[in-house]
């Protein structure tokens, strides 16, 4: 039975990897068949072949996976062959989805889910989460009629996360991996440099989430007062979850009181049913009508005061915007507010990215290249069996992968070169990061993430964080 696992993947590879799928081998055809069916058109022949093969092998995968779950050593002993196969199977599943063969794609994803594990090594975990994302997309396209393909693979999909688990995962990610802390620290230093000497500071955070970026900046602003009165600081935190924003505001207000810093937090509730630049642009046109001191506002109540020095923070935000037109409109909207600085942190795709990736197989390949490095980094720096790592991969990285492969996921893979061109077209110029900001980022890695794999580099007016030779995140500032 143990030999079934690698054999299964070998057979699946032979069946799925070729761009033009071959007819099923004769030894899998019913024995009593004596008459060949009439030939099918080429595309129908490919789909029929894939469906038949997956249907035949899927039963064996279920039985073999039960045995493999009872003997993880045997499974890991064949790890290299299995993982190479798993990536190819994920790409083949994406190709089936792209062609519209939903049932075959769902079965292929189910095979990977049955064989891979979110608790194995990095590449195996990566395959699991990508197969899960593709299975969810196939289920959505099938109208959630999972009974059509059987309950087995669907049962492997965990429920959606609760708010508490998502919050805990976000905070855990901030502790075990440097990506968020690197982005926050570097962006904060750029903001601190830009608002030096200002008496009233307004920070517009376009993805406030849990607000973990701001306590260090508030502390630094208070420390700079040098015995005089500290400046007033106002943070407008944007997001789609009202309760999360209210909790974030309460925490930040409590922290500001503890360091005697005049502070105000205004939640800016974004509608998830509209494009972000449309929602925010509506707010800018009626800014003067807002009421001050409210615990929460609508998107039409964004306050802009002429005596404030404005900083606009776009950490992990730009990928949520749509095509080139929406990106251009967003930067023009920001430019119209005359900010002292705009800070941007975004994922870096392999090859510099593109404006939009419509073809699902290509998008999956780009996303796998990126997240393979992220999973490898966690594998090398977080102890095996870490509950925090499992939580982060399921509730943070897993959800990111789902979004990247979803209907709007093609916008995730622009990269610095693409969106920087839109910023320049809107009238922005790069504001070079200070030498202190870069050295501070390197110190962060040495003190908290002591691995030779992480690398900080300056290039093209930005600061990049990468794993080995692959850049994964860029931070830059603009004015």
Secondary structure, 3 states (H helix, E strand, C coil): CCHHHHHHHHHHHHHHCCCCCCCCCHHHCCCCCCCCCCCCCHHHHHHHHHHHHHHHHHHHHHHHHHHHHCCHHHHHHCHHHHHHHHHHHHHHHHHHHHHCCHHHHHHHHHHHHHHCCCCCCHHHHHHHHHHHHHHHHHHHHCCCCHHHCCCHHHHCCCCCCCHHHHHHHHHHHHHHCCHHHHHHHHHHHHHHHHCCCCCEEEEEECCCCCCCCHHHHHHHHHHCCCCCCCCEEEEEEEECCHHHHHHHHHHHHHHHHHCCCCEEEEEEECCCCCCHHHHHHHHHHCHHHCCCCCCEECHHHCCCCCCCEEEEEEECCHHHCCCHHHHHHHHHHHHHCCCCEEEEEEECCHHHCCCCCCCHHHHHHHHHHHHHHHHHHHHHHCCCCCHHHHHHHHHHHHHHHHHHHCCCHHHHHCCHHHHHHHHHHCCCCECCCCHHHHHHHHHHHHHHCCCCCEEEEEECCEEEEEECCEEEEEEEEEC
